[in-house]
Amino acid sequence: MRTELWDQFDGLVSASPRLLATVTAHNADGTSSLTTYDGAQMRAIGILGGTIPYNVWVRGGHVTEAAPNLPLSEILI
C-alpha cells in the first residue's frame, strides 16, 4: 500500500539523475564530449555555445543547460 507521503518523495527522486560535466569537445553529429568530475568520459546529445571547456548539466543523455564554473569539492560523511 502506497501512501501520499511516499508518492511525494518518489516525485523528488528522478529515474535519470542530473549530472555535472565539463564539455571537452563539440562533435559534428550534434553531440558533446564530456568529462564528469570523477573522470568518466561520455557523450551527450546537444551543444551549448561557449568556449571549451565549460560546465553543463546532463540528464538522460541530453545536455540540458549551462552550469556555473565553480570549484568542486567532495566531502564524505
N, C-alpha and C positions, 0 to 999 in steps of 0.2 A: 504494500500500500504506500503510495507516494503522498507526501504532504505538500502543501503550498510552499512551505519554507524550503523544502528540498528543490522544488521547481524554480524558486527564485535563485538559489545557489547554483543550480545547474545552468541557468542562463548566464552566470558570470564566467563559467569555465567553458572556453571555446574548444571545439574539436581540433582546430588548427591554431596554434599559438602564434602570437606576433613576435617575430624575431628581429633583432637589431643586427644589421650587417653593413659592411663597407663595400661600396662599389669599386671594383678594380678594373673593369673594362665594360664598354658598350659593344654588343655584338651586332652584326649585320642582320640577324634574324629577329631583331626586336627584343632580345633578352639582355640581361645584365649579368656579368660575372661578379660574384660576391664572395666575401670572406667574413665569417662570423667572428665574434670576439674570442672564441676558443680555437680559432684557426681552421675551421671546417670550410671547404670550398663548395660553392653551389651556384646554380644559375636560376634566375627567376625571370618571369615574363614582365616586361615593362622597362622603360628607360625614362628617368627624370633628368632634366637638364642640370648641368652643374659641372664644375671642374673636378675631375677624378683626382684623388679619392674623396668621396663624401659618404655620409651615413644615410641609410634608408631603413624603413620598417618594411618587413616582408611577412605576408600571411597567405597561406595556401598556395605557395609557388608564384605569387604575384607581388611586385613592388607596389606598395600602397601609398607611401608618402615619404617625404624627406624627414630625417631625424636630426636632432641637434648634434653638433660636432663637439661633444663634451668628453672629458676624460672618463674612463670607465674603471670601476674597481669592484672586485668581487669579495664578498665577506661570507665566510662560513659560520653558521650558527650551530 
